[in-house]
């Protein structure tokens, strides 16, 4: 493992010398090669899919399709068109003694990525790391081993065609031992980013000896306020819950003001078409009973809140006003994405100010929490911490800076 890490470190130093034009040329070539190699990638993905039940919530994350691969290639092209995050002067001044000081953006060096059944992450991480001058060390899950290997082999082929060290993208074995090695690779891994469920993220945070940015786990709530528009609410809640249930921005809990319980059947009507099971508290259960399919309606318990379902399941909580709603969000949310549906701007302002999350929405679904949707080209993860990057992380979030000081022989007294 140390040899792999040393080679990645050396490749990272070489990447810093590439021009942005060359990086863009390589990214465009990888995007074209993805489209040309779809059959081979899908064949590898099919091998992974054989080993997972379609009923597993991770199945949708694991599955690649021609449309998804075309989207991955388009995102890579978009990244190539973004301005370079490197070499930007963030601050500049000349001191009284004549020293000229600049703070300039530079790559981290080597970024380690630990992720689960998400083969698209392999391409996204490469695109963002390569554009920002970072080497990447990838530790994917065993569930996606064939898909990830096919992706890395494709990228290696393009790098070699351009005379670039393929160790700029290093794939580790899909083993627990490899995870432990990465987390202890002090001096080689400059930043580690886990992307997956709460169990994975907690393990990385608790065991890493290298710097870590927490990402991923999304317990997402939407509050339907007393002043909410029920037509907007029905569209927003349906999209947030059913667009893709296995992703971290999917809705887990609908919070409703008790004054609007009569509108709950209308708000939830579209969910029945997707066979969404609702775990409702007593008041919400009474409002839905007889208006929502009985086989899809259950009574909520304490475990229904604070759960990232990653499935066609959703909790409903009744509250007495916005203060109680915010209290529920801050207690059970994970700091990822939260939403209020309201026509009352004062309530919207209170929710924005007091909700503790990376992304706070007013009258729009949390399904928009995504690096590509935010104009970042792609994302390396969605940070739920407060120190450093927060929310979708793109190119700027995986660069650091150094101070450059130019003098003319001055000495300090």
VENURCOR-V747205 format. One record per residue. N is the residue number from 1. D_CENTER is the distance of its C-alpha to the mean C-alpha in Angstrom with 2 decimals. Layout:
BEGIN
N&D_CENTER + N&D_CENTER
END
This chain:
BEGIN
1&26.97 + 2&28.31 + 3&29.54 + 4&26.15 + 5&24.67 + 6&27.71 + 7&27.40 + 8&23.75 + 9&24.88 + 10&27.75 + 11&25.72 + 12&23.39 + 13&26.56 + 14&27.80 + 15&24.69 + 16&25.41 + 17&28.66 + 18&27.34 + 19&27.75 + 20&24.98 + 21&27.11 + 22&27.02 + 23&23.26 + 24&23.02 + 25&25.72 + 26&23.96 + 27&20.67 + 28&22.86 + 29&24.76 + 30&21.77 + 31&20.73 + 32&24.36 + 33&24.63 + 34&21.74 + 35&23.74 + 36&26.94 + 37&25.74 + 38&24.12 + 39&26.83 + 40&26.32 + 41&22.53 + 42&23.08 + 43&25.93 + 44&23.88 + 45&21.20 + 46&24.15 + 47&25.26 + 48&22.06 + 49&22.24 + 50&25.84 + 51&24.89 + 52&22.64 + 53&24.03 + 54&22.88 + 55&22.95 + 56&20.15 + 57&16.98 + 58&15.10 + 59&17.52 + 60&15.71 + 61&12.53 + 62&15.11 + 63&17.23 + 64&17.60 + 65&20.01 + 66&21.81 + 67&19.99 + 68&16.50 + 69&17.82 + 70&19.37 + 71&16.14 + 72&14.56 + 73&17.80 + 74&17.75 + 75&14.36 + 76&15.90 + 77&18.99 + 78&17.30 + 79&15.87 + 80&19.48 + 81&20.83 + 82&18.97 + 83&21.12 + 84&21.03 + 85&19.39 + 86&22.19 + 87&25.69 + 88&25.15 + 89&27.70 + 90&26.06 + 91&29.41 + 92&32.96 + 93&36.38 + 94&39.81 + 95&41.39 + 96&45.05 + 97&45.91 + 98&44.65 + 99&41.48 + 100&38.79 + 101&35.29 + 102&31.95 + 103&28.34 + 104&26.46 + 105&22.84 + 106&22.48 + 107&20.04 + 108&19.04 + 109&20.73 + 110&19.00 + 111&15.35 + 112&14.95 + 113&11.99 + 114&12.40 + 115&10.71 + 116&12.34 + 117&13.46 + 118&11.04 + 119&13.36 + 120&11.45 + 121&9.24 + 122&12.73 + 123&13.48 + 124&10.40 + 125&10.77 + 126&14.46 + 127&14.50 + 128&12.80 + 129&14.73 + 130&17.90 + 131&17.95 + 132&17.59 + 133&20.25 + 134&18.41 + 135&19.24 + 136&16.63 + 137&17.47 + 138&15.59 + 139&16.08 + 140&14.98 + 141&16.31 + 142&19.82 + 143&18.91 + 144&17.55 + 145&20.09 + 146&22.09 + 147&19.28 + 148&17.70 + 149&21.26 + 150&22.11 + 151&19.20 + 152&20.13 + 153&23.78 + 154&23.27 + 155&21.60 + 156&24.39 + 157&26.98 + 158&25.89 + 159&25.75 + 160&29.21 + 161&30.56 + 162&29.73 + 163&31.21 + 164&28.02 + 165&27.63 + 166&25.43 + 167&24.53 + 168&21.98 + 169&19.78 + 170&20.77 + 171&19.97 + 172&20.97 + 173&22.59 + 174&20.64 + 175&22.52 + 176&22.20 + 177&24.55 + 178&22.29 + 179&19.53 + 180&22.32 + 181&23.54 + 182&20.28 + 183&19.93 + 184&23.54 + 185&23.55 + 186&24.70 + 187&25.85 + 188&23.84 + 189&20.12 + 190&19.43 + 191&15.88 + 192&13.97 + 193&10.25 + 194&9.84 + 195&7.04 + 196&8.79 + 197&11.23 + 198&13.09 + 199&15.87 + 200&14.08 + 201&12.45 + 202&15.91 + 203&17.71 + 204&16.03 + 205&16.55 + 206&20.08 + 207&21.21 + 208&19.85 + 209&22.47 + 210&20.18 + 211&17.91 + 212&14.53 + 213&11.46 + 214&10.11 + 215&6.48 + 216&5.42 + 217&8.84 + 218&9.46 + 219&13.19 + 220&13.60 + 221&17.10 + 222&19.09 + 223&22.56 + 224&25.34 + 225&27.75 + 226&31.54 + 227&31.39 + 228&28.74 + 229&29.57 + 230&29.58 + 231&29.16 + 232&26.01 + 233&24.87 + 234&25.51 + 235&23.50 + 236&20.49 + 237&20.44 + 238&21.04 + 239&18.21 + 240&15.66 + 241&16.99 + 242&18.01 + 243&16.03 + 244&13.84 + 245&14.44 + 246&12.34 + 247&8.81 + 248&7.32 + 249&8.61 + 250&11.95 + 251&14.99 + 252&16.67 + 253&19.61 + 254&21.88 + 255&24.03 + 256&27.27 + 257&30.12 + 258&33.27 + 259&35.19 + 260&33.14 + 261&33.44 + 262&35.83 + 263&33.08 + 264&30.70 + 265&32.14 + 266&31.55 + 267&27.97 + 268&27.19 + 269&29.45 + 270&26.95 + 271&24.94 + 272&28.04 + 273&27.88 + 274&24.66 + 275&26.27 + 276&23.97 + 277&25.51 + 278&25.89 + 279&26.59 + 280&28.62 + 281&30.51 + 282&34.28 + 283&34.53 + 284&31.75 + 285&33.18 + 286&36.59 + 287&35.30 + 288&33.61 + 289&36.38 + 290&38.37 + 291&35.85 + 292&32.95 + 293&33.54 + 294&34.96 + 295&33.33 + 296&29.85 + 297&30.76 + 298&30.70 + 299&31.32 + 300&28.51 + 301&28.86 + 302&27.18 + 303&24.62 + 304&23.52 + 305&21.80 + 306&18.84 + 307&17.90 + 308&14.61 + 309&16.64 + 310&14.39 + 311&17.74 + 312&20.24 + 313&21.06 + 314&20.99 + 315&22.87 + 316&25.12 + 317&26.44 + 318&29.44 + 319&29.90 + 320&32.75 + 321&31.25 + 322&28.32 + 323&28.88 + 324&28.59 + 325&25.43 + 326&23.74 + 327&25.11 + 328&23.58 + 329&20.09 + 330&20.29 + 331&21.76 + 332&19.52 + 333&16.10 + 334&13.36 + 335&12.75 + 336&9.62 + 337&11.28 + 338&15.03 + 339&17.63 + 340&21.39 + 341&23.67 + 342&26.84 + 343&29.54 + 344&30.57 + 345&29.30 + 346&30.49 + 347&28.36 + 348&25.33 + 349&26.06 + 350&26.49 + 351&23.19 + 352&21.34 + 353&23.29 + 354&23.18 + 355&19.81 + 356&17.76 + 357&14.11 + 358&11.66 + 359&12.07 + 360&15.52 + 361&16.83 + 362&20.49 + 363&21.62 + 364&18.46 + 365&16.04 + 366&12.63 + 367&11.58 + 368&11.37 + 369&8.21 + 370&6.65 + 371&7.37 + 372&10.30 + 373&11.60 + 374&11.74 + 375&13.76 + 376&11.78 + 377&12.56 + 378&9.21 + 379&6.07 + 380&6.18 + 381&3.18 + 382&3.58 + 383&7.14 + 384&9.49 + 385&12.49 + 386&15.14 + 387&16.58 + 388&15.21 + 389&11.97 + 390&10.62 + 391&7.93 + 392&5.97 + 393&7.37 + 394&9.75 + 395&13.23 + 396&14.83 + 397&12.48 + 398&13.39 + 399&17.03 + 400&19.63 + 401&23.25 + 402&26.78 + 403&30.09 + 404&32.72 + 405&36.27 + 406&39.27 + 407&42.79 + 408&46.41 + 409&47.81 + 410&47.31 + 411&47.69 + 412&46.83 + 413&49.82
END
